[in-house]
Amino acid sequence: MTHNPPIQPKFRVNLRGYSLETARYWMGSSARWGAFAGVAALFLFSQVPLMKQSLLQKTPVLGWYWKVEEIKK
């Protein structure tokens, strides 16, 4: 016959004071803020020629927006 105690300990993963529940909560918020910061940085640096040629013109859907014919002298 085995005896099961009425109260069993629950083990929670804890890393420097953050549990998995709090990490999951803050990861969603930080992912949204990171995406916003990335899009804002792209639009702020969209006038830099190196950014235009290497990244923005090669975007599959909106690359045509940044393609500008350079004036040759």
C-alpha positions in Angstrom: 0.0 0.0 0.0 1.4 3.4 -1.0 0.8 6.6 0.8 0.3 9.8 -1.3 0.6 13.0 0.8 -2.2 15.4 0.5 0.1 18.3 -0.4 2.7 17.7 -3.1 5.4 20.2 -3.9 5.2 21.9 -7.3 8.6 22.6 -8.9 8.9 25.7 -11.0 11.8 26.6 -13.3 13.3 29.8 -12.1 16.2 31.7 -13.7 17.4 34.8 -11.8 14.0 35.4 -10.3 12.0 34.9 -13.5 9.7 32.0 -14.0 8.5 30.6 -17.3 5.2 32.4 -16.9 6.7 35.8 -16.5 9.3 35.2 -19.3 6.4 34.2 -21.6 4.5 37.4 -20.7 7.5 39.7 -21.2 8.7 38.0 -24.4 5.5 39.0 -26.3 5.8 42.6 -25.2 9.5 42.8 -26.0 9.0 41.2 -29.4 6.4 43.8 -30.3 8.7 46.7 -29.2 11.7 45.1 -31.0 9.6 44.9 -34.3 8.5 48.5 -33.9 12.1 49.6 -33.3 13.3 47.7 -36.3 10.7 49.1 -38.7 11.4 52.6 -37.3 15.1 52.2 -37.9 14.5 51.0 -41.4 12.5 54.1 -42.3 14.9 56.5 -40.5 17.8 55.1 -42.4 16.0 54.6 -45.7 17.7 57.6 -47.2 21.2 56.2 -46.7 22.4 55.0 -50.2 24.1 51.9 -48.8 20.8 50.9 -47.0 18.8 51.4 -50.1 21.1 49.3 -52.4 21.9 46.5 -50.0 18.6 45.9 -48.2 15.6 47.9 -49.2 15.8 47.5 -53.0 16.0 43.7 -52.5 12.8 43.4 -50.5 10.5 41.1 -52.4 7.2 43.0 -52.2 8.1 46.7 -51.7 11.6 46.8 -53.4 10.3 48.8 -56.3 9.5 51.7 -54.0 13.2 52.4 -53.3 14.5 51.8 -56.8 15.7 55.1 -58.1 17.6 55.7 -61.3 20.9 57.4 -60.5 21.8 60.4 -62.6 25.0 59.8 -64.4 27.2 62.7 -65.4 
